[in-house]
């Protein structure tokens, strides 16, 4: 039963990718989202690398990458403020 769910997931994900890549606008949008995600992950990695000496790290996961990817530098500052005020 577990393999059936994985097979259904893989088939539906591949159909979704094929549907998105059929139109030029969708492919451009998918590339734009991918580049934003990569830039956000690199920005979070740089903050973690620079903050390692001060014991300051922001986890790199889907939520943090999405918030930095959508909001940009203000999103990164928001994550840092939440980390400093609520988590520490």
mmCIF file as gemmi writes it, N, C-alpha and C atoms, coordinates in Angstrom:
data_model
loop_
_atom_site.group_PDB
_atom_site.id
_atom_site.type_symbol
_atom_site.label_atom_id
_atom_site.label_alt_id
_atom_site.label_comp_id
_atom_site.label_asym_id
_atom_site.label_entity_id
_atom_site.label_seq_id
_atom_site.pdbx_PDB_ins_code
_atom_site.Cartn_x
_atom_site.Cartn_y
_atom_site.Cartn_z
_atom_site.occupancy
_atom_site.B_iso_or_equiv
_atom_site.pdbx_formal_charge
_atom_site.auth_seq_id
_atom_site.auth_asym_id
_atom_site.pdbx_PDB_model_num
ATOM 1 N N . UNK Axp A 1 ? 0.819 -1.194 0 1 0 ? 1 A 1
ATOM 2 C CA . UNK Axp A 1 ? 0 0 0 1 0 ? 1 A 1
ATOM 3 C C . UNK Axp A 1 ? 0.864 1.259 0 1 0 ? 1 A 1
ATOM 4 N N . UNK Axp A 2 ? 2.003 1.18 0.695 1 0 ? 2 A 1
ATOM 5 C CA . UNK Axp A 2 ? 2.91 2.321 0.769 1 0 ? 2 A 1
ATOM 6 C C . UNK Axp A 2 ? 3.483 2.649 -0.613 1 0 ? 2 A 1
ATOM 7 N N . UNK Axp A 3 ? 3.843 1.622 -1.374 1 0 ? 3 A 1
ATOM 8 C CA . UNK Axp A 3 ? 4.39 1.862 -2.711 1 0 ? 3 A 1
ATOM 9 C C . UNK Axp A 3 ? 3.325 2.397 -3.662 1 0 ? 3 A 1
ATOM 10 N N . UNK Axp A 4 ? 2.082 2.023 -3.437 1 0 ? 4 A 1
ATOM 11 C CA . UNK Axp A 4 ? 1.002 2.558 -4.258 1 0 ? 4 A 1
ATOM 12 C C . UNK Axp A 4 ? 0.878 4.07 -4.088 1 0 ? 4 A 1
ATOM 13 N N . UNK Axp A 5 ? 0.984 4.547 -2.847 1 0 ? 5 A 1
ATOM 14 C CA . UNK Axp A 5 ? 0.911 5.989 -2.596 1 0 ? 5 A 1
ATOM 15 C C . UNK Axp A 5 ? 2.085 6.716 -3.241 1 0 ? 5 A 1
ATOM 16 N N . UNK Axp A 6 ? 3.279 6.141 -3.145 1 0 ? 6 A 1
ATOM 17 C CA . UNK Axp A 6 ? 4.446 6.761 -3.768 1 0 ? 6 A 1
ATOM 18 C C . UNK Axp A 6 ? 4.305 6.788 -5.285 1 0 ? 6 A 1
ATOM 19 N N . UNK Axp A 7 ? 3.789 5.704 -5.862 1 0 ? 7 A 1
ATOM 20 C CA . UNK Axp A 7 ? 3.602 5.66 -7.309 1 0 ? 7 A 1
ATOM 21 C C . UNK Axp A 7 ? 2.583 6.704 -7.756 1 0 ? 7 A 1
ATOM 22 N N . UNK Axp A 8 ? 1.501 6.858 -7.007 1 0 ? 8 A 1
ATOM 23 C CA . UNK Axp A 8 ? 0.501 7.87 -7.337 1 0 ? 8 A 1
ATOM 24 C C . UNK Axp A 8 ? 1.09 9.272 -7.218 1 0 ? 8 A 1
ATOM 25 N N . UNK Axp A 9 ? 1.918 9.485 -6.209 1 0 ? 9 A 1
ATOM 26 C CA . UNK Axp A 9 ? 2.564 10.785 -6.031 1 0 ? 9 A 1
ATOM 27 C C . UNK Axp A 9 ? 3.499 11.094 -7.184 1 0 ? 9 A 1
ATOM 28 N N . UNK Axp A 10 ? 4.302 10.136 -7.582 1 0 ? 10 A 1
ATOM 29 C CA . UNK Axp A 10 ? 5.27 10.356 -8.665 1 0 ? 10 A 1
ATOM 30 C C . UNK Axp A 10 ? 4.555 10.608 -9.985 1 0 ? 10 A 1
ATOM 31 N N . UNK Axp A 11 ? 3.518 9.853 -10.258 1 0 ? 11 A 1
ATOM 32 C CA . UNK Axp A 11 ? 2.775 10.035 -11.504 1 0 ? 11 A 1
ATOM 33 C C . UNK Axp A 11 ? 2.082 11.401 -11.521 1 0 ? 11 A 1
ATOM 34 N N . UNK Axp A 12 ? 1.451 11.775 -10.432 1 0 ? 12 A 1
ATOM 35 C CA . UNK Axp A 12 ? 0.756 13.065 -10.411 1 0 ? 12 A 1
ATOM 36 C C . UNK Axp A 12 ? 1.741 14.235 -10.459 1 0 ? 12 A 1
ATOM 37 N N . UNK Axp A 13 ? 2.88 14.114 -9.781 1 0 ? 13 A 1
ATOM 38 C CA . UNK Axp A 13 ? 3.882 15.177 -9.838 1 0 ? 13 A 1
ATOM 39 C C . UNK Axp A 13 ? 4.458 15.316 -11.245 1 0 ? 13 A 1
ATOM 40 N N . UNK Axp A 14 ? 4.684 14.208 -11.927 1 0 ? 14 A 1
ATOM 41 C CA . UNK Axp A 14 ? 5.215 14.291 -13.291 1 0 ? 14 A 1
ATOM 42 C C . UNK Axp A 14 ? 4.178 14.891 -14.239 1 0 ? 14 A 1
ATOM 43 N N . UNK Axp A 15 ? 2.899 14.556 -14.065 1 0 ? 15 A 1
ATOM 44 C CA . UNK Axp A 15 ? 1.865 15.193 -14.882 1 0 ? 15 A 1
ATOM 45 C C . UNK Axp A 15 ? 1.772 16.688 -14.613 1 0 ? 15 A 1
ATOM 46 N N . UNK Axp A 16 ? 1.93 17.079 -13.366 1 0 ? 16 A 1
ATOM 47 C CA . UNK Axp A 16 ? 1.906 18.505 -13.027 1 0 ? 16 A 1
ATOM 48 C C . UNK Axp A 16 ? 3.074 19.238 -13.664 1 0 ? 16 A 1
ATOM 49 N N . UNK Axp A 17 ? 4.254 18.663 -13.639 1 0 ? 17 A 1
ATOM 50 C CA . UNK Axp A 17 ? 5.42 19.284 -14.267 1 0 ? 17 A 1
ATOM 51 C C . UNK Axp A 17 ? 5.23 19.368 -15.775 1 0 ? 17 A 1
ATOM 52 N N . UNK Axp A 18 ? 4.703 18.312 -16.384 1 0 ? 18 A 1
ATOM 53 C CA . UNK Axp A 18 ? 4.446 18.351 -17.824 1 0 ? 18 A 1
ATOM 54 C C . UNK Axp A 18 ? 3.416 19.418 -18.172 1 0 ? 18 A 1
ATOM 55 N N . UNK Axp A 19 ? 2.398 19.555 -17.359 1 0 ? 19 A 1
ATOM 56 C CA . UNK Axp A 19 ? 1.387 20.568 -17.594 1 0 ? 19 A 1
ATOM 57 C C . UNK Axp A 19 ? 1.967 21.97 -17.467 1 0 ? 19 A 1
ATOM 58 N N . UNK Axp A 20 ? 2.838 22.176 -16.493 1 0 ? 20 A 1
ATOM 59 C CA . UNK Axp A 20 ? 3.457 23.487 -16.322 1 0 ? 20 A 1
ATOM 60 C C . UNK Axp A 20 ? 4.434 23.819 -17.439 1 0 ? 20 A 1
ATOM 61 N N . UNK Axp A 21 ? 5.118 22.817 -17.956 1 0 ? 21 A 1
ATOM 62 C CA . UNK Axp A 21 ? 6.132 23.067 -18.98 1 0 ? 21 A 1
ATOM 63 C C . UNK Axp A 21 ? 5.556 23.171 -20.386 1 0 ? 21 A 1
ATOM 64 N N . UNK Axp A 22 ? 4.275 22.9 -20.565 1 0 ? 22 A 1
ATOM 65 C CA . UNK Axp A 22 ? 3.683 22.979 -21.895 1 0 ? 22 A 1
ATOM 66 C C . UNK Axp A 22 ? 3.553 24.416 -22.376 1 0 ? 22 A 1
ATOM 67 N N . UNK Axp A 23 ? 3.398 25.327 -21.471 1 0 ? 23 A 1
ATOM 68 C CA . UNK Axp A 23 ? 3.243 26.728 -21.858 1 0 ? 23 A 1
ATOM 69 C C . UNK Axp A 23 ? 4.529 27.492 -21.525 1 0 ? 23 A 1
ATOM 70 N N . UNK Axp A 24 ? 4.891 28.411 -22.374 1 0 ? 24 A 1
ATOM 71 C CA . UNK Axp A 24 ? 6.127 29.157 -22.197 1 0 ? 24 A 1
ATOM 72 C C . UNK Axp A 24 ? 6.069 30.037 -20.944 1 0 ? 24 A 1
ATOM 73 N N . UNK Axp A 25 ? 4.911 30.634 -20.692 1 0 ? 25 A 1
ATOM 74 C CA . UNK Axp A 25 ? 4.766 31.492 -19.518 1 0 ? 25 A 1
ATOM 75 C C . UNK Axp A 25 ? 4.923 30.691 -18.228 1 0 ? 25 A 1
ATOM 76 N N . UNK Axp A 26 ? 4.395 29.48 -18.202 1 0 ? 26 A 1
ATOM 77 C CA . UNK Axp A 26 ? 4.503 28.643 -17.007 1 0 ? 26 A 1
ATOM 78 C C . UNK Axp A 26 ? 5.943 28.222 -16.763 1 0 ? 26 A 1
ATOM 79 N N . UNK Axp A 27 ? 6.664 27.913 -17.822 1 0 ? 27 A 1
ATOM 80 C CA . UNK Axp A 27 ? 8.068 27.524 -17.657 1 0 ? 27 A 1
ATOM 81 C C . UNK Axp A 27 ? 8.89 28.693 -17.137 1 0 ? 27 A 1
ATOM 82 N N . UNK Axp A 28 ? 8.591 29.901 -17.623 1 0 ? 28 A 1
ATOM 83 C CA . UNK Axp A 28 ? 9.302 31.083 -17.15 1 0 ? 28 A 1
ATOM 84 C C . UNK Axp A 28 ? 8.993 31.335 -15.674 1 0 ? 28 A 1
ATOM 85 N N . UNK Axp A 29 ? 7.727 31.162 -15.301 1 0 ? 29 A 1
ATOM 86 C CA . UNK Axp A 29 ? 7.326 31.349 -13.905 1 0 ? 29 A 1
ATOM 87 C C . UNK Axp A 29 ? 7.995 30.316 -13.009 1 0 ? 29 A 1
ATOM 88 N N . UNK Axp A 30 ? 8.065 29.06 -13.471 1 0 ? 30 A 1
ATOM 89 C CA . UNK Axp A 30 ? 8.706 28.002 -12.691 1 0 ? 30 A 1
ATOM 90 C C . UNK Axp A 30 ? 10.194 28.288 -12.514 1 0 ? 30 A 1
ATOM 91 N N . UNK Axp A 31 ? 10.848 28.798 -13.535 1 0 ? 31 A 1
ATOM 92 C CA . UNK Axp A 31 ? 12.263 29.156 -13.425 1 0 ? 31 A 1
ATOM 93 C C . UNK Axp A 31 ? 12.453 30.326 -12.462 1 0 ? 31 A 1
ATOM 94 N N . UNK Axp A 32 ? 11.535 31.293 -12.493 1 0 ? 32 A 1
ATOM 95 C CA . UNK Axp A 32 ? 11.617 32.437 -11.588 1 0 ? 32 A 1
ATOM 96 C C . UNK Axp A 32 ? 11.467 31.999 -10.133 1 0 ? 32 A 1
ATOM 97 N N . UNK Axp A 33 ? 10.529 31.115 -9.865 1 0 ? 33 A 1
ATOM 98 C CA . UNK Axp A 33 ? 10.334 30.608 -8.506 1 0 ? 33 A 1
ATOM 99 C C . UNK Axp A 33 ? 11.55 29.803 -8.058 1 0 ? 33 A 1
ATOM 100 N N . UNK Axp A 34 ? 12.104 29.009 -8.958 1 0 ? 34 A 1
ATOM 101 C CA . UNK Axp A 34 ? 13.288 28.226 -8.627 1 0 ? 34 A 1
ATOM 102 C C . UNK Axp A 34 ? 14.495 29.094 -8.319 1 0 ? 34 A 1
ATOM 103 N N . UNK Axp A 35 ? 14.681 30.155 -9.096 1 0 ? 35 A 1
ATOM 104 C CA . UNK Axp A 35 ? 15.803 31.061 -8.836 1 0 ? 35 A 1
ATOM 105 C C . UNK Axp A 35 ? 15.616 31.805 -7.517 1 0 ? 35 A 1
ATOM 106 N N . UNK Axp A 36 ? 14.383 32.197 -7.192 1 0 ? 36 A 1
ATOM 107 C CA . UNK Axp A 36 ? 14.135 32.84 -5.906 1 0 ? 36 A 1
ATOM 108 C C . UNK Axp A 36 ? 14.427 31.893 -4.752 1 0 ? 36 A 1
ATOM 109 N N . UNK Axp A 37 ? 14.065 30.629 -4.899 1 0 ? 37 A 1
ATOM 110 C CA . UNK Axp A 37 ? 14.326 29.655 -3.844 1 0 ? 37 A 1
ATOM 111 C C . UNK Axp A 37 ? 15.824 29.432 -3.657 1 0 ? 37 A 1
ATOM 112 N N . UNK Axp A 38 ? 16.563 29.355 -4.748 1 0 ? 38 A 1
ATOM 113 C CA . UNK Axp A 38 ? 18.015 29.163 -4.657 1 0 ? 38 A 1
ATOM 114 C C . UNK Axp A 38 ? 18.665 30.385 -4.017 1 0 ? 38 A 1
ATOM 115 N N . UNK Axp A 39 ? 18.261 31.585 -4.418 1 0 ? 39 A 1
ATOM 116 C CA . UNK Axp A 39 ? 18.814 32.81 -3.841 1 0 ? 39 A 1
ATOM 117 C C . UNK Axp A 39 ? 18.5 32.899 -2.355 1 0 ? 39 A 1
ATOM 118 N N . UNK Axp A 40 ? 17.281 32.525 -1.97 1 0 ? 40 A 1
ATOM 119 C CA . UNK Axp A 40 ? 16.899 32.568 -0.56 1 0 ? 40 A 1
ATOM 120 C C . UNK Axp A 40 ? 17.713 31.568 0.258 1 0 ? 40 A 1
ATOM 121 N N . UNK Axp A 41 ? 17.915 30.367 -0.272 1 0 ? 41 A 1
ATOM 122 C CA . UNK Axp A 41 ? 18.704 29.369 0.446 1 0 ? 41 A 1
ATOM 123 C C . UNK Axp A 41 ? 20.154 29.823 0.596 1 0 ? 41 A 1
ATOM 124 N N . UNK Axp A 42 ? 20.714 30.43 -0.449 1 0 ? 42 A 1
ATOM 125 C CA . UNK Axp A 42 ? 22.084 30.94 -0.356 1 0 ? 42 A 1
ATOM 126 C C . UNK Axp A 42 ? 22.191 32.086 0.644 1 0 ? 42 A 1
ATOM 127 N N . UNK Axp A 43 ? 21.185 32.938 0.681 1 0 ? 43 A 1
ATOM 128 C CA . UNK Axp A 43 ? 21.181 34.036 1.639 1 0 ? 43 A 1
ATOM 129 C C . UNK Axp A 43 ? 21.091 33.51 3.074 1 0 ? 43 A 1
ATOM 130 N N . UNK Axp A 44 ? 20.252 32.522 3.303 1 0 ? 44 A 1
ATOM 131 C CA . UNK Axp A 44 ? 20.159 31.915 4.633 1 0 ? 44 A 1
ATOM 132 C C . UNK Axp A 44 ? 21.46 31.211 5.012 1 0 ? 44 A 1
ATOM 133 N N . UNK Axp A 45 ? 22.088 30.554 4.024 1 0 ? 45 A 1
ATOM 134 C CA . UNK Axp A 45 ? 23.359 29.894 4.293 1 0 ? 45 A 1
ATOM 135 C C . UNK Axp A 45 ? 24.426 30.917 4.678 1 0 ? 45 A 1
ATOM 136 N N . UNK Axp A 46 ? 24.432 32.063 3.994 1 0 ? 46 A 1
ATOM 137 C CA . UNK Axp A 46 ? 25.416 33.106 4.318 1 0 ? 46 A 1
ATOM 138 C C . UNK Axp A 46 ? 25.182 33.657 5.719 1 0 ? 46 A 1
ATOM 139 N N . UNK Axp A 47 ? 23.926 33.847 6.092 1 0 ? 47 A 1
ATOM 140 C CA . UNK Axp A 47 ? 23.626 34.332 7.445 1 0 ? 47 A 1
ATOM 141 C C . UNK Axp A 47 ? 24.066 33.304 8.478 1 0 ? 47 A 1
ATOM 142 N N . UNK Axp A 48 ? 23.816 32.033 8.217 1 0 ? 48 A 1
ATOM 143 C CA . UNK Axp A 48 ? 24.234 30.989 9.152 1 0 ? 48 A 1
ATOM 144 C C . UNK Axp A 48 ? 25.756 30.901 9.238 1 0 ? 48 A 1
ATOM 145 N N . UNK Axp A 49 ? 26.435 31.099 8.118 1 0 ? 49 A 1
ATOM 146 C CA . UNK Axp A 49 ? 27.895 31.035 8.125 1 0 ? 49 A 1
ATOM 147 C C . UNK Axp A 49 ? 28.484 32.218 8.893 1 0 ? 49 A 1
ATOM 148 N N . UNK Axp A 50 ? 27.92 33.404 8.669 1 0 ? 50 A 1
ATOM 149 C CA . UNK Axp A 50 ? 28.416 34.579 9.386 1 0 ? 50 A 1
ATOM 150 C C . UNK Axp A 50 ? 28.012 34.571 10.858 1 0 ? 50 A 1
ATOM 151 N N . UNK Axp A 51 ? 26.874 33.994 11.177 1 0 ? 51 A 1
ATOM 152 C CA . UNK Axp A 51 ? 26.407 33.962 12.552 1 0 ? 51 A 1
ATOM 153 C C . UNK Axp A 51 ? 26.925 32.8 13.367 1 0 ? 51 A 1
ATOM 154 N N . UNK Axp A 52 ? 27.724 31.938 12.769 1 0 ? 52 A 1
ATOM 155 C CA . UNK Axp A 52 ? 28.239 30.778 13.497 1 0 ? 52 A 1
ATOM 156 C C . UNK Axp A 52 ? 29.136 31.188 14.654 1 0 ? 52 A 1
ATOM 157 N N . UNK Axp A 53 ? 29.87 32.238 14.505 1 0 ? 53 A 1
ATOM 158 C CA . UNK Axp A 53 ? 30.739 32.716 15.582 1 0 ? 53 A 1
ATOM 159 C C . UNK Axp A 53 ? 29.965 33.294 16.751 1 0 ? 53 A 1
ATOM 160 N N . UNK Axp A 54 ? 28.76 33.74 16.491 1 0 ? 54 A 1
ATOM 161 C CA . UNK Axp A 54 ? 27.922 34.329 17.536 1 0 ? 54 A 1
ATOM 162 C C . UNK Axp A 54 ? 26.836 33.376 18.018 1 0 ? 54 A 1
ATOM 163 N N . UNK Axp A 55 ? 26.893 32.134 17.596 1 0 ? 55 A 1
ATOM 164 C CA . UNK Axp A 55 ? 25.902 31.107 17.927 1 0 ? 55 A 1
ATOM 165 C C . UNK Axp A 55 ? 24.502 31.541 17.49 1 0 ? 55 A 1
ATOM 166 N N . UNK Axp A 56 ? 24.414 32.07 16.279 1 0 ? 56 A 1
ATOM 167 C CA . UNK Axp A 56 ? 23.15 32.511 15.701 1 0 ? 56 A 1
ATOM 168 C C . UNK Axp A 56 ? 22.923 31.758 14.4 1 0 ? 56 A 1
ATOM 169 N N . UNK Axp A 57 ? 21.878 30.95 14.363 1 0 ? 57 A 1
ATOM 170 C CA . UNK Axp A 57 ? 21.563 30.184 13.17 1 0 ? 57 A 1
ATOM 171 C C . UNK Axp A 57 ? 20.065 30.222 12.914 1 0 ? 57 A 1
ATOM 172 N N . UNK Axp A 58 ? 19.709 30.367 11.653 1 0 ? 58 A 1
ATOM 173 C CA . UNK Axp A 58 ? 18.329 30.265 11.212 1 0 ? 58 A 1
ATOM 174 C C . UNK Axp A 58 ? 18.237 28.979 10.399 1 0 ? 58 A 1
ATOM 175 N N . UNK Axp A 59 ? 17.335 28.076 10.762 1 0 ? 59 A 1
ATOM 176 C CA . UNK Axp A 59 ? 17.27 26.811 10.025 1 0 ? 59 A 1
ATOM 177 C C . UNK Axp A 59 ? 16.862 27.016 8.565 1 0 ? 59 A 1
ATOM 178 N N . UNK Axp A 60 ? 17.436 26.209 7.708 1 0 ? 60 A 1
ATOM 179 C CA . UNK Axp A 60 ? 17.087 26.266 6.289 1 0 ? 60 A 1
ATOM 180 C C . UNK Axp A 60 ? 16.08 25.149 6.031 1 0 ? 60 A 1
ATOM 181 N N . UNK Axp A 61 ? 14.806 25.538 5.921 1 0 ? 61 A 1
ATOM 182 C CA . UNK Axp A 61 ? 13.75 24.593 5.595 1 0 ? 61 A 1
ATOM 183 C C . UNK Axp A 61 ? 12.79 25.269 4.622 1 0 ? 61 A 1
ATOM 184 N N . UNK Axp A 62 ? 11.725 24.584 4.264 1 0 ? 62 A 1
ATOM 185 C CA . UNK Axp A 62 ? 10.817 25.102 3.24 1 0 ? 62 A 1
ATOM 186 C C . UNK Axp A 62 ? 10.145 26.404 3.676 1 0 ? 62 A 1
ATOM 187 N N . UNK Axp A 63 ? 9.806 26.527 4.944 1 0 ? 63 A 1
ATOM 188 C CA . UNK Axp A 63 ? 9.115 27.733 5.421 1 0 ? 63 A 1
ATOM 189 C C . UNK Axp A 63 ? 10.041 28.942 5.399 1 0 ? 63 A 1
ATOM 190 N N . UNK Axp A 64 ? 11.267 28.779 5.878 1 0 ? 64 A 1
ATOM 191 C CA . UNK Axp A 64 ? 12.189 29.914 5.908 1 0 ? 64 A 1
ATOM 192 C C . UNK Axp A 64 ? 12.624 30.305 4.498 1 0 ? 64 A 1
ATOM 193 N N . UNK Axp A 65 ? 12.854 29.331 3.634 1 0 ? 65 A 1
ATOM 194 C CA . UNK Axp A 65 ? 13.231 29.638 2.254 1 0 ? 65 A 1
ATOM 195 C C . UNK Axp A 65 ? 12.08 30.339 1.54 1 0 ? 65 A 1
ATOM 196 N N . UNK Axp A 66 ? 10.849 29.898 1.793 1 0 ? 66 A 1
ATOM 197 C CA . UNK Axp A 66 ? 9.695 30.538 1.154 1 0 ? 66 A 1
ATOM 198 C C . UNK Axp A 66 ? 9.512 31.968 1.647 1 0 ? 66 A 1
ATOM 199 N N . UNK Axp A 67 ? 9.685 32.197 2.942 1 0 ? 67 A 1
ATOM 200 C CA . UNK Axp A 67 ? 9.506 33.56 3.453 1 0 ? 67 A 1
ATOM 201 C C . UNK Axp A 67 ? 10.591 34.492 2.949 1 0 ? 67 A 1
ATOM 202 N N . UNK Axp A 68 ? 11.825 34.029 2.875 1 0 ? 68 A 1
ATOM 203 C CA . UNK Axp A 68 ? 12.897 34.87 2.342 1 0 ? 68 A 1
ATOM 204 C C . UNK Axp A 68 ? 12.757 35.004 0.827 1 0 ? 68 A 1
ATOM 205 N N . UNK Axp A 69 ? 12.311 33.964 0.158 1 0 ? 69 A 1
ATOM 206 C CA . UNK Axp A 69 ? 12.126 34.038 -1.291 1 0 ? 69 A 1
ATOM 207 C C . UNK Axp A 69 ? 11.023 34.995 -1.693 1 0 ? 69 A 1
ATOM 208 N N . UNK Axp A 70 ? 9.957 35.053 -0.91 1 0 ? 70 A 1
ATOM 209 C CA . UNK Axp A 70 ? 8.837 35.933 -1.238 1 0 ? 70 A 1
ATOM 210 C C . UNK Axp A 70 ? 9.109 37.357 -0.767 1 0 ? 70 A 1
ATOM 211 N N . UNK Axp A 71 ? 9.586 37.506 0.463 1 0 ? 71 A 1
ATOM 212 C CA . UNK Axp A 71 ? 9.747 38.847 1.038 1 0 ? 71 A 1
ATOM 213 C C . UNK Axp A 71 ? 11.128 39.459 0.807 1 0 ? 71 A 1
ATOM 214 N N . UNK Axp A 72 ? 12.122 38.633 0.52 1 0 ? 72 A 1
ATOM 215 C CA . UNK Axp A 72 ? 13.469 39.147 0.278 1 0 ? 72 A 1
ATOM 216 C C . UNK Axp A 72 ? 14.2 39.451 1.579 1 0 ? 72 A 1
ATOM 217 N N . UNK Axp A 73 ? 14.986 40.506 1.568 1 0 ? 73 A 1
ATOM 218 C CA . UNK Axp A 73 ? 15.775 40.885 2.737 1 0 ? 73 A 1
ATOM 219 C C . UNK Axp A 73 ? 14.881 41.243 3.933 1 0 ? 73 A 1
ATOM 220 N N . UNK Axp A 74 ? 13.742 41.926 3.747 1 0 ? 74 A 1
ATOM 221 C CA . UNK Axp A 74 ? 12.87 42.141 4.905 1 0 ? 74 A 1
ATOM 222 C C . UNK Axp A 74 ? 12.371 40.832 5.53 1 0 ? 74 A 1
ATOM 223 N N . UNK Axp A 75 ? 12.179 39.815 4.726 1 0 ? 75 A 1
ATOM 224 C CA . UNK Axp A 75 ? 11.806 38.511 5.268 1 0 ? 75 A 1
ATOM 225 C C . UNK Axp A 75 ? 12.929 37.898 6.088 1 0 ? 75 A 1
ATOM 226 N N . UNK Axp A 76 ? 14.156 38.098 5.636 1 0 ? 76 A 1
ATOM 227 C CA . UNK Axp A 76 ? 15.303 37.611 6.397 1 0 ? 76 A 1
ATOM 228 C C . UNK Axp A 76 ? 15.433 38.361 7.72 1 0 ? 76 A 1
ATOM 229 N N . UNK Axp A 77 ? 15.226 39.67 7.674 1 0 ? 77 A 1
ATOM 230 C CA . UNK Axp A 77 ? 15.266 40.447 8.916 1 0 ? 77 A 1
ATOM 231 C C . UNK Axp A 77 ? 14.142 40.041 9.862 1 0 ? 77 A 1
ATOM 232 N N . UNK Axp A 78 ? 12.967 39.725 9.31 1 0 ? 78 A 1
ATOM 233 C CA . UNK Axp A 78 ? 11.856 39.257 10.128 1 0 ? 78 A 1
ATOM 234 C C . UNK Axp A 78 ? 12.202 37.936 10.817 1 0 ? 78 A 1
ATOM 235 N N . UNK Axp A 79 ? 12.801 37.011 10.077 1 0 ? 79 A 1
ATOM 236 C CA . UNK Axp A 79 ? 13.195 35.733 10.661 1 0 ? 79 A 1
ATOM 237 C C . UNK Axp A 79 ? 14.246 35.937 11.765 1 0 ? 79 A 1
ATOM 238 N N . UNK Axp A 80 ? 15.184 36.841 11.528 1 0 ? 80 A 1
ATOM 239 C CA . UNK Axp A 80 ? 16.205 37.125 12.544 1 0 ? 80 A 1
ATOM 240 C C . UNK Axp A 80 ? 15.583 37.74 13.772 1 0 ? 80 A 1
ATOM 241 N N . UNK Axp A 81 ? 14.605 38.643 13.605 1 0 ? 81 A 1
ATOM 242 C CA . UNK Axp A 81 ? 13.942 39.261 14.758 1 0 ? 81 A 1
ATOM 243 C C . UNK Axp A 81 ? 13.134 38.23 15.533 1 0 ? 81 A 1
ATOM 244 N N . UNK Axp A 82 ? 12.449 37.349 14.823 1 0 ? 82 A 1
ATOM 245 C CA . UNK Axp A 82 ? 11.694 36.294 15.518 1 0 ? 82 A 1
ATOM 246 C C . UNK Axp A 82 ? 12.64 35.375 16.263 1 0 ? 82 A 1
ATOM 247 N N . UNK Axp A 83 ? 13.741 35.046 15.638 1 0 ? 83 A 1
ATOM 248 C CA . UNK Axp A 83 ? 14.725 34.173 16.304 1 0 ? 83 A 1
ATOM 249 C C . UNK Axp A 83 ? 15.293 34.831 17.558 1 0 ? 83 A 1
ATOM 250 N N . UNK Axp A 84 ? 15.609 36.121 17.48 1 0 ? 84 A 1
ATOM 251 C CA . UNK Axp A 84 ? 16.201 36.806 18.626 1 0 ? 84 A 1
ATOM 252 C C . UNK Axp A 84 ? 15.208 37.06 19.745 1 0 ? 84 A 1
ATOM 253 N N . UNK Axp A 85 ? 13.95 37.331 19.42 1 0 ? 85 A 1
ATOM 254 C CA . UNK Axp A 85 ? 12.987 37.686 20.459 1 0 ? 85 A 1
ATOM 255 C C . UNK Axp A 85 ? 12.235 36.491 21.018 1 0 ? 85 A 1
ATOM 256 N N . UNK Axp A 86 ? 11.791 35.592 20.178 1 0 ? 86 A 1
ATOM 257 C CA . UNK Axp A 86 ? 10.935 34.512 20.662 1 0 ? 86 A 1
ATOM 258 C C . UNK Axp A 86 ? 11.677 33.221 20.961 1 0 ? 86 A 1
ATOM 259 N N . UNK Axp A 87 ? 12.662 32.893 20.174 1 0 ? 87 A 1
ATOM 260 C CA . UNK Axp A 87 ? 13.307 31.585 20.305 1 0 ? 87 A 1
ATOM 261 C C . UNK Axp A 87 ? 14.446 31.611 21.309 1 0 ? 87 A 1
ATOM 262 N N . UNK Axp A 88 ? 15.204 32.653 21.365 1 0 ? 88 A 1
ATOM 263 C CA . UNK Axp A 88 ? 16.395 32.685 22.222 1 0 ? 88 A 1
ATOM 264 C C . UNK Axp A 88 ? 16.055 32.725 23.678 1 0 ? 88 A 1
